[in-house]
Amino acid sequence: MENKPSVSIPPEVMADAQLVADCVAAGRPVPAEVARRVHERAEKVRREILATHGVQNIGVDIIRELRGELPQP
């Protein structure tokens, strides 16, 4: 088995994740600044994945394959 390097989560990311989880569990709104930081990080990751892998349009094909042919009206 190949050993893969471990990926650590930066402490500021973990702190934001914990705060979001705490707010959701308590039924409180997430502070706007925290929501902004989380959104910015998510957008950055999305752009990186898009640049690396391009658009991955596999969901529709998988659903159609699983569901089979639809009856014609």
C-alpha positions in Angstrom: 0.0 0.0 0.0 1.3 3.4 -0.9 1.6 6.1 1.8 0.0 9.3 0.7 1.1 12.6 2.3 -1.4 13.8 4.8 -3.2 17.0 4.1 -3.6 19.3 7.0 -6.5 21.8 7.3 -5.2 25.3 8.1 -6.3 26.4 11.6 -8.2 29.4 10.3 -10.2 27.1 8.0 -11.0 24.7 10.8 -12.0 27.5 13.1 -14.5 28.8 10.5 -15.8 25.3 9.9 -16.3 24.8 13.6 -18.1 28.2 14.0 -20.4 27.4 11.1 -21.2 24.0 12.6 -21.9 25.5 16.0 -24.2 28.2 14.5 -26.1 25.6 12.5 -26.5 23.3 15.6 -27.7 26.2 17.7 -30.0 27.6 15.1 -28.1 30.9 14.9 -27.2 32.7 11.8 -23.5 32.5 10.6 -21.7 35.8 11.1 -21.5 37.7 7.8 -17.7 37.9 7.9 -17.3 34.1 8.4 -19.8 33.4 5.6 -17.9 35.7 3.3 -14.5 34.0 4.1 -16.0 30.5 3.6 -17.6 31.6 0.3 -14.3 33.1 -1.0 -12.4 29.9 -0.1 -15.0 27.7 -1.8 -15.0 29.9 -4.9 -11.2 29.7 -5.0 -11.2 25.9 -4.8 -14.0 25.8 -7.5 -11.9 27.9 -9.9 -8.8 25.7 -9.2 -10.7 22.5 -9.9 -12.2 24.0 -13.0 -8.8 25.1 -14.3 -7.2 21.7 -13.5 -10.0 19.4 -14.7 -12.3 21.5 -16.9 -16.1 21.0 -16.8 -17.1 17.5 -15.8 -20.5 16.8 -17.2 -21.0 13.2 -15.9 -24.0 13.5 -13.7 -26.6 13.6 -16.5 -25.1 10.6 -18.3 -24.9 8.6 -15.1 -28.5 9.4 -14.2 -29.7 8.5 -17.7 -27.8 5.2 -17.5 -29.2 4.3 -14.2 -32.8 5.3 -15.0 -32.9 3.6 -18.4 -35.0 4.7 -21.4 -38.0 6.9 -20.7 -41.3 5.8 -22.2 -42.4 7.8 -25.2 -45.5 9.9 -24.7 
